[in-house]
């Protein structure tokens, strides 16, 4: 005879307890993403992909995706691919003219040489303008503004 059944009553009651199953979404899907890595992780989870799947799509290693999701900076040459993967651009468009030019360079993954070729400008001059070492004259600001108006959503 079992020790636990010896002292128990012979009346057996069946209890049925129902616990509703509430699947909680990961916090990445419920919170507003802040960094580019947050946006990347959220999109990956929405699509149900592993980090290695995203890495192969973007042409990087799995450890690179892990680092990007931990809010490391995305290398500028991979930024167009990341924006394409996301389906939107999470980097807000600034108001200042030179910041807009830097934004355009960044989201398109351009080097100073590539941007210079698009604008018919010397890459050194562009580097000076975007670093703040010098500021373009009124005529050059008008040309920059015209260049950006043709290419940016306003």
N, C-alpha and C positions, 0 to 999 in steps of 0.2 A: 504494500500500500504506500502511496506517495504521501510524503509529509504534508504537502499543501492541501491535499484533498481530504485528509482525515478530519480536519477541523472545519472544513467548509460545509456550507449547507448544500443540500442536494438540489435546491432550486436553481436552475440555470436560466439566466435572462440573456437574451440576445439583444445587443445594442448595435444600432447602425448609425454611425457618425458619418456625415457627408461634409467634406471640406471642399469648398469651391476652389477650382484650380485657376488661379490668376497668374498668368504669365507676365512677368514684369519685363519691360523692354530695358535693354542696357542703357546706362545713363548717357552714352554717346548719342543715342537716338532721341532722348527726351530733352536734353539740355541744348542750349544755343551754342553752336561751335564758335570758338574764339580764334584759335590759330589756324593756319593752313593745314597743319597736321590733324586738328580736330575735324576739319571739313573732309579731309582725305579718309580718316577712319570712319566717319559717319557714312560716307558714300559707299565704302567697302562693305560695311555691315548691312546697309540697305540692299545691296546687290547680293549679299550672301557669299562674298568672295573671301578667300584666304589671302594673306599678305603675299604669298608666293605667286598667286594669280595676278594680283595688281602689279607686282614687280615685273612679271613677264610682259604684261601689257605696256608698261612704261619703259621697258628696256633697262631696268636697274636690278640690283640684287635684293633679296628679301630683307637683308639687314638694313639696306638703305630705306626701304618702306618703314621698317620698325623705327628707325631714327627719325624719319620725317613725321611719323605719327606721334612721336614723343616731343614734337614741336621744334625739332631741328630745322634749320633753314633749308628750303628746297633750292638746289643749284639752278641758276637762272636758265640754263639750257634745257632743263626738264620741266620748267614751269608751264610752257604751252601744252605739253602732254598731260600734266596734272590738271590744268584748267579744262582740257578736253574730256578727261576722265570724269571730272566733277559735273560737267555739263553747264557750268556757270563760272563766273570769275568772282571769287570771294574777296579779292583785294579791292578796296574802295577807290574810286577815282578822286584824286585830290583836286583842290580848287586852284592852286598856284600854277602858273604856266610851266615853270621849270620842273616842278614836281609831277606835272602831267607828262612831261617829256620823259622823265625818269620812270614813271609808271608804264608808259608805252614801251620803253626799252625793256623793262623787267617782264611784263606779261607776255611779250613776244619772244623773249629769250634771245635778245639781240646783243651782239658785242658792239663796242663803239665803232668798229670798222663797218659792220653791217648797217648800223643806224646812220653812220656818215654816208654810206653809199645810197641809202634811201632818201636822205635829205640833201644830197650833193654838198656835204660839209666835210671839213677836215675832222677826223676822229679825235685828234688832240684838242681841237677847239670844243667839241662836244664834251669831252672829259673835263675840261676846265669849267665849262658852264655848269655841268651837273654836279661837280664837286664843290662848287661855290668859290673857286679861286678867282673867277671873273664872271661878270654878268653881261649878257648880250645887249647890244645897243638897241634902240627903238626899232630900226629897220629889221634887224635879225629877230627880234621878238615877234614882229608882225609875220615874218616868214615862218617862224616856229608855230605861231598860232594858226596860220593858214594850213600848214602841214598836218597839225593835229586835228583841225576841224574836219579835214577830209577823211581821217582815219578813226576817230574816236566817236563813241556814242555821246551825244550832247543832249 
